[in-house]
Amino acid sequence: MSNITSAHVLPIVLLIASNLFMTIAWYGHLAYKNTALWIVVLVSWAIAFIEYCFAVPANRIGHQVYSAAELKTMQEVITFAVFILFSVFFLKESITFQHIIGFCVIIAGATIVFRA
């Protein structure tokens, strides 16, 4: 089994892909404020389906070697990292000192979960 398909690595790769789609589904429409709400809801729902196609296998495969709490912790750290990049590069919003502090707190929490 190659490194990327191992039960330790593949869930992380799948969670990153999942979070890319999730972030686009939840926040991508903010760049299209003139589009009718019902349209962005349907498009977001379709994108979220793709997100689930990555998230569910990530958790199923990952649970072979990680606890559910560890998987959720990974997902939260990945979500925040993906969101920061999306916010800066797609929405053109700046990151504040409070965002950085918040991310550090999340990383500290993740460290505690994985040392338990």
C-alpha positions in Angstrom: 0.0 0.0 0.0 1.5 3.4 -1.0 1.8 6.2 1.6 -1.1 8.2 0.1 -3.5 5.3 0.2 -2.6 4.3 3.8 -5.3 4.5 6.4 -3.2 7.2 8.1 -2.8 9.5 5.1 -5.8 8.9 2.8 -8.3 10.3 5.2 -6.4 13.5 5.5 -6.2 13.8 1.7 -9.9 13.1 1.4 -10.8 15.6 4.2 -8.8 18.3 2.4 -10.8 17.6 -0.8 -14.0 17.4 1.2 -13.3 20.8 2.8 -12.5 22.4 -0.5 -15.9 21.5 -1.8 -17.6 22.3 1.6 -16.1 25.8 1.6 -17.1 26.5 -2.0 -20.6 25.2 -1.2 -21.1 27.3 1.9 -19.2 30.5 1.0 -18.6 30.6 -2.8 -22.0 32.1 -3.4 -20.9 35.2 -1.5 -19.0 36.3 -4.6 -22.3 36.1 -6.6 -24.7 38.2 -4.6 -26.8 39.1 -7.7 -27.7 35.5 -8.3 -31.1 34.5 -7.1 -31.0 32.8 -3.7 -32.9 29.7 -4.8 -30.2 29.1 -7.5 -27.3 29.4 -5.1 -29.0 27.1 -2.7 -29.4 24.4 -5.4 -25.9 24.9 -6.7 -24.5 24.8 -3.1 -26.5 21.6 -2.4 -25.1 19.9 -5.5 -21.5 20.9 -4.5 -22.2 19.7 -0.9 -23.1 16.3 -2.3 -19.6 16.1 -3.8 -18.2 17.1 -0.4 -20.0 14.2 1.2 -18.5 11.8 -1.4 -15.1 12.7 0.1 -16.1 13.1 3.8 -17.8 9.8 4.3 -15.0 7.7 2.9 -12.5 9.8 4.8 -14.2 9.0 8.1 -14.9 5.4 7.3 -11.3 4.7 6.2 -9.8 7.0 8.9 -11.7 5.3 11.7 -9.5 2.2 11.1 -6.6 4.1 12.8 -8.1 7.3 14.3 -10.8 7.8 16.9 -13.9 9.7 15.9 -12.6 12.6 18.1 -9.3 12.6 16.2 -11.1 12.6 12.9 -13.3 15.5 13.9 -10.3 17.4 15.2 -8.5 16.9 11.9 -11.5 18.0 10.0 -11.8 21.2 12.1 -8.1 22.2 11.6 -8.4 21.4 7.9 -11.6 23.4 7.6 -10.1 26.5 9.2 -6.9 26.3 7.1 -8.9 25.8 3.8 -11.3 28.6 4.8 -8.4 31.1 5.5 -7.0 30.4 2.0 -10.4 30.6 0.4 -11.2 33.8 2.2 -7.9 35.5 1.2 -7.6 34.3 -2.4 -11.3 34.0 -3.5 -13.3 36.4 -1.4 -10.3 38.8 -1.1 -10.8 39.3 2.6 -7.9 39.9 4.9 -6.9 37.8 7.9 -6.8 39.6 11.2 -4.7 39.0 14.3 -7.8 37.6 16.0 -8.1 35.0 13.2 -4.5 34.0 13.8 -5.0 33.7 17.5 -8.1 31.6 16.9 -6.3 29.3 14.6 -3.5 28.9 17.2 -6.1 27.9 19.8 -7.6 25.3 17.5 -4.1 23.9 16.9 -3.5 23.8 20.6 -6.8 21.9 21.1 -5.8 19.5 18.3 -2.5 18.9 20.0 -4.3 18.0 23.2 -6.7 15.6 21.5 -3.9 13.8 19.7 -1.8 13.5 22.9 -4.7 12.0 24.9 
